[in-house]
Structure formats: structure tokens, C-alpha cells
Amino acid sequence: MVADTINYVNYYRRSLDLLSPHGVMLIDNVLWDGDVLKQPAPDEKTAAIQALNRTVSSAPPGLTLLPIAHLHAVTVSVASHNRVLFVQ
């Protein structure tokens, strides 16, 4: 998911509605060069990414957040616990 940063939470929620039971969602900038750890957020975009991370961390059961590298995260929807999904 790459979109205007301020609306990441809105895009995430809509994408989650559209995600298939075995779908994968990629989200860019989740660590935002470490700025997501700053309190208070230094700017509006950082605050929006902090809100996204809080939203994703409270995702419904069956979703897993896998951070990769330093900027991206993968949200994996697994409909059945009998399936194993690898993301590389």
C-alpha cells in the first residue's frame, strides 16, 4: 500500500475490507526512519503513520504483521490455521 501518508489508516481499513481470505497487503513507511517512536510526533505525516501502526497492531484475529527491512510491513490474512504462508 503506497498512498498519501495522511490517509494511510483510511486506505488500510478499506484495503482490509477488500483483502481476500488468503491475501497479502504491503504497507510502506511503517517505521518512517524511526520517527514513529518520537513523542509527540514531529509532524502530521509521522502522527498519521503512528495511528496506522496502532490500528494495524489491533487487527482482527487471523492477521499477522511482519515487518521487513526498515520501511515495509506485510499484513497477511490467513483464513485457515492449517495453511502456512511464506512471504519473501
N, C-alpha and C positions, 0 to 999 in steps of 0.2 A: 504494500500500500504506500504510494507516494502521492501526496496531495498537499494543499496548503496547510501548513502546520497548525494554525489556529483551529481548524475544523477536524483535526485527527479523531477526536472522540466521536463526532457525528459520523465520520466515514467508517470508523471501526464498528460502531453499532449497526449501521446499515449493511456493511460487508458481512458481519456476523449473521444477519438475517438471511443473506443470500448464499452463505457458505454451505456447500454440500456436506453431508454427514462425514465424508472422507476427505474434505477439502483442506487446503493449506493456505494460510494468509501470511504474506510477508509484510512487515512493518519497518519502515526506515526511521533512523534517527532516535531510537528509543533511549539511548544513553546520552545523546546530544553533547558529545565531548566531555562528559562528566558534569555538565551544568545542571542536570536533573537532580543532583544531590544538594544544590545550593538552596538555602532557605534564608530569606524569601527568594523566590525565583527572580533572577536578574532582569527578565523581560517577559513580554506576553507569550512569545513562542515557547520559551522554556516552561512557563506555567502550563501551557496547553499540553506539552509533552508529559509533564508531571501528572496532569489529570488523566491523560491516556494511560500511562503506566499504572495508576491507581485503578482505573476501570478494567484494564486487562488482568490485573492481579486478582480481581474479584470475579473473574469469568465463571460461567456456569460449569458444573462438573462435566468432565469429558473433554475439556480444552486444556491444552498444555502450552505454556510459553517457553520457548527455547531460545535464549539469547545466543547469537553467533557473531563472531568477530567483535568489533567495538561499536557498531552502529545499528545492527539489524536484529530483529526478533522474528521468530516464526510462531504463529499460532496454529496449532494442529487440532483439528476436530476428529476425534476417534469415536465412531458410533458403537463399536463393539470392543469389549476388552479382550476378545480373542484375536485381535489383529495387532500386528506390530508395524509401525510406520517409521521409516528412517528418512531423515532429511539431511542431505549433504549440500 
